[in-house]
Every structure is written in structure tokens, then in C-alpha cells.
Amino acid sequence: MALLPTALIAVGAVHLAAGLPALLAPEFVCSRLPQRYAEAVGDRREWRGFGAGVTSVGISLVTIGYGLPALLNG
């Protein structure tokens, strides 16, 4: 069962790595992407919302990944 917590932590880390830059520096992220991707999300405020959502998913996955072994082992 050790594979599941490891996978959750890894996926959570990917979400954090993708979400934090969009949350903290949306202009930088938007300027680095191809135009069609940048237009798909929208303006700066929408990029911050996207970053906040992805980051919160990452935090949740990492928290569950670290807490799952304690829950399963009693």
C-alpha cells in the first residue's frame, strides 16, 4: 500500500510546481506560453484563480499522501 501515498505525493508535487508560478507570477507564465494557451485562460485575474485552484489541489494531494499511511496503519 506504500505505492498509493507515494503516487499522491508525486502528483501533488506536480500540481504545486504548476500552480505556484501561475498564482505568484501570472504575467510571467502567460508570456511564456503559446498565444492560444494564454488566451484560453484569460486575463491576469483568471490566471491567479487558475493558479490558486491547481495549488490547492496540490496541497490537498500532498496532505492526503502524508496522512494516508498513519490512517491505514492505525
N, CA, C and O atoms as a CHARMM CRD file, in Angstrom:
* protein
*
  296
    1    1 MET  N      0.81600  -1.19900   0.00000 PROA 1      0.00000
    2    1 MET  CA     0.00000   0.00000   0.00000 PROA 1      0.00000
    3    1 MET  C      0.85700   1.26000   0.00000 PROA 1      0.00000
    4    1 MET  O      0.32200   2.36800  -0.02500 PROA 1      0.00000
    5    2 ALA  N      2.18200   1.10400   0.02800 PROA 2      0.00000
    6    2 ALA  CA     3.06100   2.27200   0.05400 PROA 2      0.00000
    7    2 ALA  C      3.10200   2.99100  -1.29500 PROA 2      0.00000
    8    2 ALA  O      3.55800   4.13100  -1.37900 PROA 2      0.00000
    9    3 LEU  N      2.63800   2.34200  -2.32100 PROA 3      0.00000
   10    3 LEU  CA     2.65300   2.96300  -3.64400 PROA 3      0.00000
   11    3 LEU  C      1.63800   4.10000  -3.74600 PROA 3      0.00000
   12    3 LEU  O      1.92000   5.12000  -4.37500 PROA 3      0.00000
   13    4 LEU  N      0.47800   3.94200  -3.14600 PROA 4      0.00000
   14    4 LEU  CA    -0.56400   4.96500  -3.22600 PROA 4      0.00000
   15    4 LEU  C     -0.13800   6.28600  -2.58000 PROA 4      0.00000
   16    4 LEU  O     -0.28600   7.33000  -3.21600 PROA 4      0.00000
   17    5 PRO  N      0.38700   6.29200  -1.33600 PROA 5      0.00000
   18    5 PRO  CA     0.83400   7.56800  -0.77500 PROA 5      0.00000
   19    5 PRO  C      1.95200   8.22000  -1.58500 PROA 5      0.00000
   20    5 PRO  O      1.98700   9.44100  -1.73300 PROA 5      0.00000
   21    6 THR  N      2.85500   7.40700  -2.10300 PROA 6      0.00000
   22    6 THR  CA     3.94200   7.94800  -2.92000 PROA 6      0.00000
   23    6 THR  C      3.39800   8.57800  -4.19600 PROA 6      0.00000
   24    6 THR  O      3.84600   9.65100  -4.60000 PROA 6      0.00000
   25    7 ALA  N      2.44800   7.92400  -4.82100 PROA 7      0.00000
   26    7 ALA  CA     1.84000   8.47200  -6.03600 PROA 7      0.00000
   27    7 ALA  C      1.08100   9.76300  -5.73800 PROA 7      0.00000
   28    7 ALA  O      1.14900  10.71300  -6.51800 PROA 7      0.00000
   29    8 LEU  N      0.36200   9.80700  -4.62100 PROA 8      0.00000
   30    8 LEU  CA    -0.36900  11.02600  -4.25900 PROA 8      0.00000
   31    8 LEU  C      0.58000  12.18900  -4.00100 PROA 8      0.00000
   32    8 LEU  O      0.31100  13.31700  -4.41300 PROA 8      0.00000
   33    9 ILE  N      1.68300  11.91500  -3.32300 PROA 9      0.00000
   34    9 ILE  CA     2.66400  12.96600  -3.05300 PROA 9      0.00000
   35    9 ILE  C      3.29900  13.44500  -4.35500 PROA 9      0.00000
   36    9 ILE  O      3.50600  14.64500  -4.53600 PROA 9      0.00000
   37   10 ALA  N      3.61100  12.52100  -5.26000 PROA 10     0.00000
   38   10 ALA  CA     4.21800  12.90200  -6.53600 PROA 10     0.00000
   39   10 ALA  C      3.26600  13.73800  -7.38500 PROA 10     0.00000
   40   10 ALA  O      3.67000  14.75200  -7.95300 PROA 10     0.00000
   41   11 VAL  N      2.01800  13.32500  -7.47400 PROA 11     0.00000
   42   11 VAL  CA     1.03900  14.08800  -8.25800 PROA 11     0.00000
   43   11 VAL  C      0.78200  15.44600  -7.60100 PROA 11     0.00000
   44   11 VAL  O      0.61500  16.45100  -8.29200 PROA 11     0.00000
   45   12 GLY  N      0.75100  15.47100  -6.27900 PROA 12     0.00000
   46   12 GLY  CA     0.59000  16.74200  -5.56800 PROA 12     0.00000
   47   12 GLY  C      1.75300  17.68300  -5.81800 PROA 12     0.00000
   48   12 GLY  O      1.55900  18.88900  -5.97300 PROA 12     0.00000
   49   13 ALA  N      2.96300  17.13700  -5.85700 PROA 13     0.00000
   50   13 ALA  CA     4.13800  17.96400  -6.13000 PROA 13     0.00000
   51   13 ALA  C      4.09000  18.55400  -7.53800 PROA 13     0.00000
   52   13 ALA  O      4.48900  19.69900  -7.75000 PROA 13     0.00000
   53   14 VAL  N      3.60600  17.77700  -8.48700 PROA 14     0.00000
   54   14 VAL  CA     3.46500  18.29100  -9.85600 PROA 14     0.00000
   55   14 VAL  C      2.44100  19.42600  -9.89100 PROA 14     0.00000
   56   14 VAL  O      2.65000  20.43300 -10.56800 PROA 14     0.00000
   57   15 HSD  N      1.34200  19.26500  -9.16600 PROA 15     0.00000
   58   15 HSD  CA     0.33900  20.32700  -9.10900 PROA 15     0.00000
   59   15 HSD  C      0.90900  21.58800  -8.45400 PROA 15     0.00000
   60   15 HSD  O      0.63600  22.69900  -8.90800 PROA 15     0.00000
   61   16 LEU  N      1.69000  21.42300  -7.40100 PROA 16     0.00000
   62   16 LEU  CA     2.30500  22.58300  -6.75900 PROA 16     0.00000
   63   16 LEU  C      3.29400  23.26600  -7.69800 PROA 16     0.00000
   64   16 LEU  O      3.33900  24.49400  -7.77700 PROA 16     0.00000
   65   17 ALA  N      4.08000  22.47000  -8.40200 PROA 17     0.00000
   66   17 ALA  CA     5.05600  23.04200  -9.32600 PROA 17     0.00000
   67   17 ALA  C      4.37900  23.78500 -10.47400 PROA 17     0.00000
   68   17 ALA  O      4.92400  24.76600 -10.97800 PROA 17     0.00000
   69   18 ALA  N      3.21600  23.33700 -10.88700 PROA 18     0.00000
   70   18 ALA  CA     2.49600  24.00900 -11.97200 PROA 18     0.00000
   71   18 ALA  C      1.67200  25.18500 -11.46900 PROA 18     0.00000
   72   18 ALA  O      1.53700  26.18800 -12.17000 PROA 18     0.00000
   73   19 GLY  N      1.12200  25.07800 -10.27000 PROA 19     0.00000
   74   19 GLY  CA     0.20100  26.09400  -9.78500 PROA 19     0.00000
   75   19 GLY  C      0.84100  27.30100  -9.14700 PROA 19     0.00000
   76   19 GLY  O      0.34100  28.41600  -9.30300 PROA 19     0.00000
   77   20 LEU  N      1.94300  27.11000  -8.42500 PROA 20     0.00000
   78   20 LEU  CA     2.55600  28.24200  -7.72600 PROA 20     0.00000
   79   20 LEU  C      3.02400  29.35800  -8.66200 PROA 20     0.00000
   80   20 LEU  O      2.77000  30.52600  -8.37000 PROA 20     0.00000
   81   21 PRO  N      3.69400  29.04700  -9.77200 PROA 21     0.00000
   82   21 PRO  CA     4.07400  30.15100 -10.66400 PROA 21     0.00000
   83   21 PRO  C      2.87100  30.91300 -11.22600 PROA 21     0.00000
   84   21 PRO  O      2.91600  32.13700 -11.34800 PROA 21     0.00000
   85   22 ALA  N      1.80700  30.20400 -11.56600 PROA 22     0.00000
   86   22 ALA  CA     0.61600  30.87900 -12.09600 PROA 22     0.00000
   87   22 ALA  C     -0.05700  31.72600 -11.03000 PROA 22     0.00000
   88   22 ALA  O     -0.67700  32.74200 -11.34400 PROA 22     0.00000
   89   23 LEU  N      0.05700  31.32100  -9.78000 PROA 23     0.00000
   90   23 LEU  CA    -0.52800  32.07600  -8.67800 PROA 23     0.00000
   91   23 LEU  C      0.30900  33.30300  -8.34100 PROA 23     0.00000
   92   23 LEU  O     -0.23600  34.38400  -8.11600 PROA 23     0.00000
   93   24 LEU  N      1.62800  33.14300  -8.30500 PROA 24     0.00000
   94   24 LEU  CA     2.50400  34.21900  -7.84500 PROA 24     0.00000
   95   24 LEU  C      2.95700  35.16400  -8.95700 PROA 24     0.00000
   96   24 LEU  O      3.16300  36.35200  -8.70700 PROA 24     0.00000
   97   25 ALA  N      3.11100  34.66200 -10.16400 PROA 25     0.00000
   98   25 ALA  CA     3.59300  35.49500 -11.26900 PROA 25     0.00000
   99   25 ALA  C      2.81400  35.19000 -12.54300 PROA 25     0.00000
  100   25 ALA  O      3.37200  34.62100 -13.48100 PROA 25     0.00000
  101   26 PRO  N      1.52800  35.55700 -12.59400 PROA 26     0.00000
  102   26 PRO  CA     0.72000  35.18100 -13.76000 PROA 26     0.00000
  103   26 PRO  C      1.19400  35.81500 -15.06400 PROA 26     0.00000
  104   26 PRO  O      1.04600  35.21400 -16.12800 PROA 26     0.00000
  105   27 GLU  N      1.76400  37.02300 -15.00100 PROA 27     0.00000
  106   27 GLU  CA     2.23500  37.67100 -16.23500 PROA 27     0.00000
  107   27 GLU  C      3.38700  36.89000 -16.84700 PROA 27     0.00000
  108   27 GLU  O      3.46200  36.73000 -18.06500 PROA 27     0.00000
  109   28 PHE  N      4.28900  36.40200 -15.99200 PROA 28     0.00000
  110   28 PHE  CA     5.44000  35.63300 -16.45700 PROA 28     0.00000
  111   28 PHE  C      4.98800  34.34500 -17.13400 PROA 28     0.00000
  112   28 PHE  O      5.47100  34.00300 -18.21300 PROA 28     0.00000
  113   29 VAL  N      4.07400  33.64200 -16.50800 PROA 29     0.00000
  114   29 VAL  CA     3.58400  32.37900 -17.06600 PROA 29     0.00000
  115   29 VAL  C      2.85500  32.62900 -18.37700 PROA 29     0.00000
  116   29 VAL  O      3.05300  31.90400 -19.35200 PROA 29     0.00000
  117   30 CYS  N      2.02100  33.64400 -18.40200 PROA 30     0.00000
  118   30 CYS  CA     1.23600  33.95100 -19.60000 PROA 30     0.00000
  119   30 CYS  C      2.13700  34.32000 -20.77400 PROA 30     0.00000
  120   30 CYS  O      1.86200  33.94000 -21.91300 PROA 30     0.00000
  121   31 SER  N      3.20700  35.05600 -20.50300 PROA 31     0.00000
  122   31 SER  CA     4.09300  35.47500 -21.58800 PROA 31     0.00000
  123   31 SER  C      4.94700  34.32600 -22.11900 PROA 31     0.00000
  124   31 SER  O      5.42000  34.39200 -23.25400 PROA 31     0.00000
  125   32 ARG  N      5.15300  33.28900 -21.33600 PROA 32     0.00000
  126   32 ARG  CA     5.97700  32.15200 -21.75500 PROA 32     0.00000
  127   32 ARG  C      5.20400  31.10400 -22.54800 PROA 32     0.00000
  128   32 ARG  O      5.80900  30.27700 -23.23000 PROA 32     0.00000
  129   33 LEU  N      3.89600  31.12800 -22.46800 PROA 33     0.00000
  130   33 LEU  CA     3.08700  30.12900 -23.16500 PROA 33     0.00000
  131   33 LEU  C      2.78100  30.56900 -24.58900 PROA 33     0.00000
  132   33 LEU  O      2.83400  31.76100 -24.89400 PROA 33     0.00000
  133   34 PRO  N      2.46100  29.61400 -25.47000 PROA 34     0.00000
  134   34 PRO  CA     1.96400  29.99100 -26.79200 PROA 34     0.00000
  135   34 PRO  C      0.68100  30.81500 -26.66300 PROA 34     0.00000
  136   34 PRO  O     -0.06500  30.66000 -25.69600 PROA 34     0.00000
  137   35 GLN  N      0.43400  31.66400 -27.61100 PROA 35     0.00000
  138   35 GLN  CA    -0.68000  32.61300 -27.54200 PROA 35     0.00000
  139   35 GLN  C     -2.02800  31.92900 -27.34300 PROA 35     0.00000
  140   35 GLN  O     -2.86100  32.41800 -26.58000 PROA 35     0.00000
  141   36 ARG  N     -2.25300  30.81100 -28.01600 PROA 36     0.00000
  142   36 ARG  CA    -3.56200  30.15500 -27.90100 PROA 36     0.00000
  143   36 ARG  C     -3.81800  29.64000 -26.49200 PROA 36     0.00000
  144   36 ARG  O     -4.96100  29.64800 -26.03400 PROA 36     0.00000
  145   37 TYR  N     -2.76400  29.18800 -25.78900 PROA 37     0.00000
  146   37 TYR  CA    -2.94700  28.73500 -24.40900 PROA 37     0.00000
  147   37 TYR  C     -3.17100  29.91400 -23.47700 PROA 37     0.00000
  148   37 TYR  O     -3.99400  29.84800 -22.56500 PROA 37     0.00000
  149   38 ALA  N     -2.44500  30.97700 -23.70800 PROA 38     0.00000
  150   38 ALA  CA    -2.60100  32.16400 -22.87000 PROA 38     0.00000
  151   38 ALA  C     -4.00000  32.75200 -23.01800 PROA 38     0.00000
  152   38 ALA  O     -4.58900  33.20200 -22.03500 PROA 38     0.00000
  153   39 GLU  N     -4.53000  32.75200 -24.22500 PROA 39     0.00000
  154   39 GLU  CA    -5.87300  33.28300 -24.45000 PROA 39     0.00000
  155   39 GLU  C     -6.95500  32.35400 -23.90200 PROA 39     0.00000
  156   39 GLU  O     -8.04900  32.80600 -23.56700 PROA 39     0.00000
  157   40 ALA  N     -6.65600  31.06400 -23.81100 PROA 40     0.00000
  158   40 ALA  CA    -7.65500  30.11000 -23.32400 PROA 40     0.00000
  159   40 ALA  C     -8.00700  30.35500 -21.86700 PROA 40     0.00000
  160   40 ALA  O     -9.16000  30.17300 -21.47600 PROA 40     0.00000
  161   41 VAL  N     -7.04300  30.76100 -21.05900 PROA 41     0.00000
  162   41 VAL  CA    -7.31300  31.00600 -19.64000 PROA 41     0.00000
  163   41 VAL  C     -7.86000  32.40400 -19.43400 PROA 41     0.00000
  164   41 VAL  O     -8.82500  32.58400 -18.69000 PROA 41     0.00000
  165   42 GLY  N     -7.27100  33.38800 -20.07000 PROA 42     0.00000
  166   42 GLY  CA    -7.81300  34.73500 -19.95500 PROA 42     0.00000
  167   42 GLY  C     -6.82700  35.72700 -19.37100 PROA 42     0.00000
  168   42 GLY  O     -5.61800  35.61000 -19.56800 PROA 42     0.00000
  169   43 ASP  N     -7.35900  36.71100 -18.64600 PROA 43     0.00000
  170   43 ASP  CA    -6.52900  37.80000 -18.13500 PROA 43     0.00000
  171   43 ASP  C     -5.82900  37.40400 -16.83300 PROA 43     0.00000
  172   43 ASP  O     -5.90100  36.25700 -16.39200 PROA 43     0.00000
  173   44 ARG  N     -5.15800  38.37500 -16.23800 PROA 44     0.00000
  174   44 ARG  CA    -4.32700  38.14100 -15.05600 PROA 44     0.00000
  175   44 ARG  C     -5.12800  37.58100 -13.88200 PROA 44     0.00000
  176   44 ARG  O     -4.67300  36.65900 -13.20500 PROA 44     0.00000
  177   45 ARG  N     -6.29900  38.12300 -13.64300 PROA 45     0.00000
  178   45 ARG  CA    -7.11600  37.65600 -12.52100 PROA 45     0.00000
  179   45 ARG  C     -7.51700  36.19100 -12.70900 PROA 45     0.00000
  180   45 ARG  O     -7.52000  35.41500 -11.75300 PROA 45     0.00000
  181   46 GLU  N     -7.85000  35.82200 -13.93200 PROA 46     0.00000
  182   46 GLU  CA    -8.21900  34.43200 -14.19900 PROA 46     0.00000
  183   46 GLU  C     -7.01900  33.50100 -14.05300 PROA 46     0.00000
  184   46 GLU  O     -7.16500  32.35900 -13.61700 PROA 46     0.00000
  185   47 TRP  N     -5.82600  33.99100 -14.41800 PROA 47     0.00000
  186   47 TRP  CA    -4.62300  33.18500 -14.22400 PROA 47     0.00000
  187   47 TRP  C     -4.35900  32.96600 -12.74300 PROA 47     0.00000
  188   47 TRP  O     -3.95600  31.87200 -12.34700 PROA 47     0.00000
  189   48 ARG  N     -4.57800  33.98200 -11.91900 PROA 48     0.00000
  190   48 ARG  CA    -4.40300  33.81700 -10.46500 PROA 48     0.00000
  191   48 ARG  C     -5.39100  32.79100  -9.93000 PROA 48     0.00000
  192   48 ARG  O     -5.03500  31.96900  -9.08500 PROA 48     0.00000
  193   49 GLY  N     -6.62900  32.83100 -10.41200 PROA 49     0.00000
  194   49 GLY  CA    -7.61900  31.84400  -9.99000 PROA 49     0.00000
  195   49 GLY  C     -7.23700  30.43400 -10.40600 PROA 49     0.00000
  196   49 GLY  O     -7.40000  29.48300  -9.64100 PROA 49     0.00000
  197   50 PHE  N     -6.72800  30.30800 -11.62000 PROA 50     0.00000
  198   50 PHE  CA    -6.24800  29.01300 -12.09900 PROA 50     0.00000
  199   50 PHE  C     -5.10400  28.51200 -11.22800 PROA 50     0.00000
  200   50 PHE  O     -5.08200  27.34600 -10.83400 PROA 50     0.00000
  201   51 GLY  N     -4.15600  29.39200 -10.92800 PROA 51     0.00000
  202   51 GLY  CA    -3.02500  29.01600 -10.07600 PROA 51     0.00000
  203   51 GLY  C     -3.46200  28.63100  -8.67700 PROA 51     0.00000
  204   51 GLY  O     -2.93600  27.68000  -8.09800 PROA 51     0.00000
  205   52 ALA  N     -4.42500  29.36600  -8.13000 PROA 52     0.00000
  206   52 ALA  CA    -4.92000  29.05300  -6.78600 PROA 52     0.00000
  207   52 ALA  C     -5.61400  27.69300  -6.76500 PROA 52     0.00000
  208   52 ALA  O     -5.45000  26.92300  -5.81800 PROA 52     0.00000
  209   53 GLY  N     -6.38000  27.40300  -7.79800 PROA 53     0.00000
  210   53 GLY  CA    -7.06800  26.11400  -7.86000 PROA 53     0.00000
  211   53 GLY  C     -6.11200  24.94700  -7.98600 PROA 53     0.00000
  212   53 GLY  O     -6.25400  23.94400  -7.28600 PROA 53     0.00000
  213   54 VAL  N     -5.14700  25.07100  -8.86600 PROA 54     0.00000
  214   54 VAL  CA    -4.17900  23.98900  -9.06500 PROA 54     0.00000
  215   54 VAL  C     -3.32000  23.80800  -7.81400 PROA 54     0.00000
  216   54 VAL  O     -3.01500  22.68000  -7.42600 PROA 54     0.00000
  217   55 THR  N     -2.93000  24.92000  -7.18200 PROA 55     0.00000
  218   55 THR  CA    -2.12800  24.84100  -5.96600 PROA 55     0.00000
  219   55 THR  C     -2.90800  24.19400  -4.82800 PROA 55     0.00000
  220   55 THR  O     -2.35100  23.39900  -4.07000 PROA 55     0.00000
  221   56 SER  N     -4.18300  24.52400  -4.70100 PROA 56     0.00000
  222   56 SER  CA    -4.97400  23.92100  -3.62500 PROA 56     0.00000
  223   56 SER  C     -5.15300  22.41800  -3.83700 PROA 56     0.00000
  224   56 SER  O     -5.17100  21.65700  -2.86900 PROA 56     0.00000
  225   57 VAL  N     -5.28500  21.99100  -5.07600 PROA 57     0.00000
  226   57 VAL  CA    -5.34600  20.55300  -5.35600 PROA 57     0.00000
  227   57 VAL  C     -4.02100  19.89700  -4.96100 PROA 57     0.00000
  228   57 VAL  O     -4.01200  18.81300  -4.37600 PROA 57     0.00000
  229   58 GLY  N     -2.91200  20.55000  -5.27800 PROA 58     0.00000
  230   58 GLY  CA    -1.60100  20.00700  -4.91100 PROA 58     0.00000
  231   58 GLY  C     -1.41600  19.89200  -3.41200 PROA 58     0.00000
  232   58 GLY  O     -0.90300  18.88500  -2.92500 PROA 58     0.00000
  233   59 ILE  N     -1.83100  20.92000  -2.67100 PROA 59     0.00000
  234   59 ILE  CA    -1.72700  20.88300  -1.21100 PROA 59     0.00000
  235   59 ILE  C     -2.58000  19.74900  -0.65100 PROA 59     0.00000
  236   59 ILE  O     -2.14700  19.03100   0.25100 PROA 59     0.00000
  237   60 SER  N     -3.77200  19.58900  -1.17600 PROA 60     0.00000
  238   60 SER  CA    -4.65500  18.51700  -0.70600 PROA 60     0.00000
  239   60 SER  C     -4.05900  17.13900  -0.97700 PROA 60     0.00000
  240   60 SER  O     -4.08500  16.26800  -0.10800 PROA 60     0.00000
  241   61 LEU  N     -3.52500  16.94300  -2.16900 PROA 61     0.00000
  242   61 LEU  CA    -2.94900  15.64100  -2.50500 PROA 61     0.00000
  243   61 LEU  C     -1.73700  15.31700  -1.64200 PROA 61     0.00000
  244   61 LEU  O     -1.58200  14.18200  -1.19100 PROA 61     0.00000
  245   62 VAL  N     -0.88200  16.30000  -1.41000 PROA 62     0.00000
  246   62 VAL  CA     0.29400  16.06800  -0.56800 PROA 62     0.00000
  247   62 VAL  C     -0.12800  15.76700   0.86600 PROA 62     0.00000
  248   62 VAL  O      0.43300  14.87500   1.50100 PROA 62     0.00000
  249   63 THR  N     -1.10400  16.49900   1.37700 PROA 63     0.00000
  250   63 THR  CA    -1.58800  16.26000   2.73900 PROA 63     0.00000
  251   63 THR  C     -2.18200  14.86200   2.87900 PROA 63     0.00000
  252   63 THR  O     -1.89800  14.16200   3.85000 PROA 63     0.00000
  253   64 ILE  N     -2.99400  14.45900   1.92600 PROA 64     0.00000
  254   64 ILE  CA    -3.57600  13.11300   1.96600 PROA 64     0.00000
  255   64 ILE  C     -2.48800  12.05300   1.82300 PROA 64     0.00000
  256   64 ILE  O     -2.52700  11.02400   2.49700 PROA 64     0.00000
  257   65 GLY  N     -1.51900  12.30600   0.94600 PROA 65     0.00000
  258   65 GLY  CA    -0.42900  11.34700   0.76200 PROA 65     0.00000
  259   65 GLY  C      0.38600  11.12900   2.01900 PROA 65     0.00000
  260   65 GLY  O      0.79600  10.00500   2.30800 PROA 65     0.00000
  261   66 TYR  N      0.62700  12.19900   2.77400 PROA 66     0.00000
  262   66 TYR  CA     1.37200  12.05200   4.02000 PROA 66     0.00000
  263   66 TYR  C      0.51100  11.47700   5.14100 PROA 66     0.00000
  264   66 TYR  O      1.03900  10.79000   6.01600 PROA 66     0.00000
  265   67 GLY  N     -0.77700  11.72900   5.14500 PROA 67     0.00000
  266   67 GLY  CA    -1.64500  11.24700   6.21200 PROA 67     0.00000
  267   67 GLY  C     -2.17400   9.84400   6.01600 PROA 67     0.00000
  268   67 GLY  O     -2.57300   9.19200   6.98100 PROA 67     0.00000
  269   68 LEU  N     -2.18400   9.37000   4.78900 PROA 68     0.00000
  270   68 LEU  CA    -2.74700   8.05200   4.49100 PROA 68     0.00000
  271   68 LEU  C     -2.03900   6.89800   5.20700 PROA 68     0.00000
  272   68 LEU  O     -2.72200   6.01200   5.72000 PROA 68     0.00000
  273   69 PRO  N     -0.70700   6.86500   5.26500 PROA 69     0.00000
  274   69 PRO  CA    -0.06800   5.75000   5.98000 PROA 69     0.00000
  275   69 PRO  C     -0.45800   5.68600   7.45700 PROA 69     0.00000
  276   69 PRO  O     -0.65100   4.59400   7.99200 PROA 69     0.00000
  277   70 ALA  N     -0.57400   6.82400   8.11800 PROA 70     0.00000
  278   70 ALA  CA    -0.97400   6.82700   9.52700 PROA 70     0.00000
  279   70 ALA  C     -2.40700   6.32600   9.67900 PROA 70     0.00000
  280   70 ALA  O     -2.73000   5.63800  10.64700 PROA 70     0.00000
  281   71 LEU  N     -3.24700   6.66400   8.73800 PROA 71     0.00000
  282   71 LEU  CA    -4.63600   6.22100   8.78600 PROA 71     0.00000
  283   71 LEU  C     -4.74700   4.71200   8.54500 PROA 71     0.00000
  284   71 LEU  O     -5.52900   4.02700   9.20400 PROA 71     0.00000
  285   72 LEU  N     -3.97300   4.21200   7.61100 PROA 72     0.00000
  286   72 LEU  CA    -4.03800   2.78700   7.27500 PROA 72     0.00000
  287   72 LEU  C     -3.38100   1.90500   8.33500 PROA 72     0.00000
  288   72 LEU  O     -3.80300   0.76900   8.54900 PROA 72     0.00000
  289   73 ASN  N     -2.35300   2.42600   8.99400 PROA 73     0.00000
  290   73 ASN  CA    -1.63900   1.63000   9.99700 PROA 73     0.00000
  291   73 ASN  C     -2.25900   1.72600  11.38300 PROA 73     0.00000
  292   73 ASN  O     -1.80800   1.05700  12.31200 PROA 73     0.00000
  293   74 GLY  N     -3.26400   2.53200  11.52600 PROA 74     0.00000
  294   74 GLY  CA    -3.98800   2.61500  12.79000 PROA 74     0.00000
  295   74 GLY  C     -3.42100   3.62000  13.65200 PROA 74     0.00000
  296   74 GLY  O     -3.90800   3.82700  14.76300 PROA 74     0.00000
